[in-house]
Amino acid sequence: MTKLNDLHDNPGARKSRVRVGRGIGSGVGKTAGRGQKGQTSRSGVAIKGFEGGQMPLHMRLPKRGFNNIFRKDYAELNLGTLQTMIDAGRLDANATIDAQALVDAGVITHVRDGIRLLAKGALTTKVTLKVAGASAAAKAAVEAAGGALELPAPKPAPLSRDEQKAARATARAAKAAK
C-alpha cells in the first residue's frame, strides 16, 4: 500500500532536459547541436515550410473548396435526446423549451448561433420548442406529437433590379413632393 509521504513516479517516467552549450565534455557543447554558421544556428528563426526559394509544397497544391466566414454554427439537438431528457425529468414538457432551458438542463453546453432540431429518435411528448431552425422531418414529428415549434421569421427575399429601381424612383418622387 502506498503512503502519501511515499508517492513517487515510476522509474524513468521523468527525464531531465539536455542542457546544451555547457562545454565539450557534455557532448553538446560549443555549437549546442545547431551545426555551423547560417540562419538556423542563430536565434529568431522562422522558416518552417521554406524550401530554399523553390515554390513550397503548400503553395504547389491546388486550392479546394470554399470557407464561408459567415457560416452559422448551430448546436444540434435530436428528438430522441429531447425525449430522454423529458422522461428523466430534466426538462419540463409543459413550459416552452428554449436554448436557456436546454443549457440549464445540461442537454447542450454552448448555444453558439442557436439550436437546430434534428429528427433522429422519436418524440412522444407534446412540447413547445423555441429554436433557431429545424429539419422538415423534425418539424413534422413535433407537430405529429401535438407540439408546436417557434422559429424566427424568415428573412425577406432580396428585391430584383427592377424592383430596386422602382423603389428608388418612388423615394425620389416622394422627396420631390415635399
N, C-alpha and C positions, 0 to 999 in steps of 0.2 A: 504494500500500500504506500502511495506517495504522500509525503507530508508537505504542507505549504512552505516550510522552510528548506525543502529539499527539491524544489522544482528546477528542472534544467532541460535544455534542448537535447535532442538526440545527438550523438557524436557525429560531427561533420555537417550538421544542419546549418550552422552559421559559419561562413567563410569570410575572413577579413580581406579587404580590398588590397590590391597590389599597390604599394607606394612607389611610384616611378620617380626617376631622377634623383636617386639617393646614393650615387657613387657606383663605380664599376663593379664592385664586389656583389652588388644586388642583382646583376643580370639585366636590369632595365635602367641603367644609369645613362649619363651623357645625353643622348637624344630622346630618351624615355619612350622608345617604341615608335617614334614618329618618323624615323628614317632620316635622310639627309636633305637639307635645304628645301626650297619650294613652298608653295602656298599652304599645303596641308601640314607642314612642320610648324607653322605659326598659328597663333590663336585667332579666333574670329572667322573661321572658315565655314561657308555655307554653300557647298557645290553639289548637293545631292541631285542626281539626275543630269548633271552636266557631263557631256560626252566629248570634251575636248574640242568643241566648236562644231562637231557633227550634229546634225539635227537629232535631238533627243527622242527616245522611243515614244514617250507620251505625246510628242507632237507629230510623230510619223504615223500614228494610228488614227483611223478615221473617227470623227465625232459621231455619237449615236444618240438618237432620241432628243427629247426636249424637257428641260426642267422649268416648270411653271412656278415662278416665285410667288404667285398669288393663289396657289392651290390651297384649298381648305383642308384642314386636318381634323377629321371628326373622330370622337370616341365612339366606338361601335358597341351596340347593346343588342343582344339576341333575345328573342321572345322566350326561349327556354330558360335563360338566366333570370329574366324578369319574373317568370312564373315560380322558379325555385325560391327566389328571394321573398316573394309574396307568401308562399307556403311556409317558409321558415319564420315569417313574422317580422322580417327586417324592413319590409315596405308595407305601407298602408294602402290597400286597394281602393278605399273609399275616398282618399284625398287625391288631388292632382299630383301625379308623379312627374317632377321636373328634374333638371340637372342637379340642383342643390340637394334634393331628396335622395338621389342616387349616390352622390358623394357622401352624404351623411350616413347612408346605409352601408357604405363600403363596397358598393357594386362596381363603381369606377373610381379611379384615383384622380384623373385630370380631365376636365371638361374640354379643353382645347378650344376649337371653333364651334363646339356644340355636340349634341348627341345624335347619332344616326341609328335608327331602329332597323334591325335586320330580321328576316323570317326564320332563322334557324331555331328549331324547337317548336313547342306548341304552347299556346296561351288559352287557358280555360276561364280565367277570371275577368270580370268586367272591370276595366280600368280606364282612367282618363290620363293620357300622356301628353306632355308638352315637350316636344323635341324639335331639333333643327331640320331633321329630314327623316324619311322612312322609305323603304323599298315598297314597291307596289304590292308584293305578296304580304309584307308585314302589315301594311295598311288594311288589306283585306282581312287578315287574321284577327286584328284588333276589333274591326267592325263586326266580324262574324261572332266574336265572343261577347258582343253587346257594348263594347267600349267606344271611346272617342279619341281622336288624335287632334292636337292643336299644333299646326305647323305655321311658320312665319309666312306672311303674304309673299307671293312670288313677285319678283322684280318685273316692272312693265317692260314690254318688248321695245327695243330702240326704234326710233322713228326712221322711216325711209328718207332718202334725199328730198323727194318731192314734198313729203310732209314737213320736213325741216324748213324748206323754202317757204311753204305756205304759212308756217308758224311765225317765221321771221317777218314776212310781209304783213301779217295780221298785227304783229307787235309794232311795226313801223307805222302802220295806219292808225293804230290806237295812240301812238306817241304824237303823231302829226295832228290828230284831232284835238289833243289837249292844248 
